[in-house]
Amino acid sequence: MRILVVDDSEDGRDITEAMLLAAGYEQVTTAGSANDAYRVLGIGASSEPATVDLVLLDIVMPDVDGIEACARIRKDPRFASVPIIMVTALGDTDSLGNAFVAGATDYITKPVNRVELLARVRSALKLKAEFDRREAREAELTRLASRSVDHRASSWIDARTGLFVGEMAEAYLLADANFPPGTETSVIALAVDRLSAHRATGKPPESGIMARVAAAVRAASASVGAVAAIYRDGVIVLVLPDQSRASAIKLAETLRASIVSLRIPNPEAIAAHHVTASIAVVTERVNGAGRIHLLTRAIGAVSEITATGGDCVVPLCA
């Protein structure tokens, strides 16, 4: 991962760089001032993709301080998601507050402690990697959705379950006409717990399980006008236009109970001896392509839920 260290103190730059290099971060660049940092980043002079994954930025510097530098870096769209960790003197709470207003992600105090530095860097880079993964997935979903109108109608339905294929949910989310302006949109993602483990046993067949689960989903969601779709890996998603968070959570609980009531045998399950489901719910006021972000969040969360045993509904924070 690419890290930029900005500090007017040569000793400070060298010490921080040495700590990062010793920890295995090989792509470390240093800058002695905000203006040097702007040149490294190409602020105001380049439209190339972001050249760093993390910025460590000293607050107290001559000419242009770290707070002003942070705000200017954040104004460049290429660095909107790049973590910026401020380096500040212990107890300088006023400057730290201003730094967060300017767009800082986190902070560490001087003198820099190696353990604290590496912990904050690891955390920031992990968040950056997750954001990049979601951004790439959203771009892929947008591309797929834009192509879905060219598909024949027969390819819009999943033969196993009778639900729409996942790409149709994506296309639906991108169509502004389906969503009243200013209203909340809810997305529910549902995964059958331990489906991959059960798949290996072949008893009963996975196709039979998914057909019955899909029927339960259609029955539970019919009265709320949800659009239900399924992906090839078995994750089912429901899109609910103009539905509150409370309504979406209530539907998710109904879905979970409906699937439990089927009593489909699954000795591989953790929470019970029959088929159960993990469900993630996300609700937010978003527009256009932003609704795809709700979908990726819900799908990403449901795999984590099922890994812990499942048979539960988890509302995600906006």
Secondary structure, 3 states (H helix, E strand, C coil): CEEEEECCCHHHHHHHHHHHHHCCCCEEEEECCHHHHHHHHCCCCCCCCCCCCEEEEECCCCCCCHHHHHHHHHHCHHHCCCCEEEEEECCCHHHHHHHHHHCCCEEEEECCCHHHHHHHHHHHHHHHHHHHHHHHHHHHHHHHHHHHCCCCHHHHECCCCCCEEHHHHHHHHHCHHHCCCCCCEEEEEEEECCHHHHHHHCCCCHHHHHHHHHHHHHHHHHHHCCEEEECCCCCEEEEEECCCHHHHHHHHHHHHHHHHHCCCECCCCCCCCECCEEEEEEEECCCCCHHHHHHHHHHHHHHHHHHCCCCEEEECCC
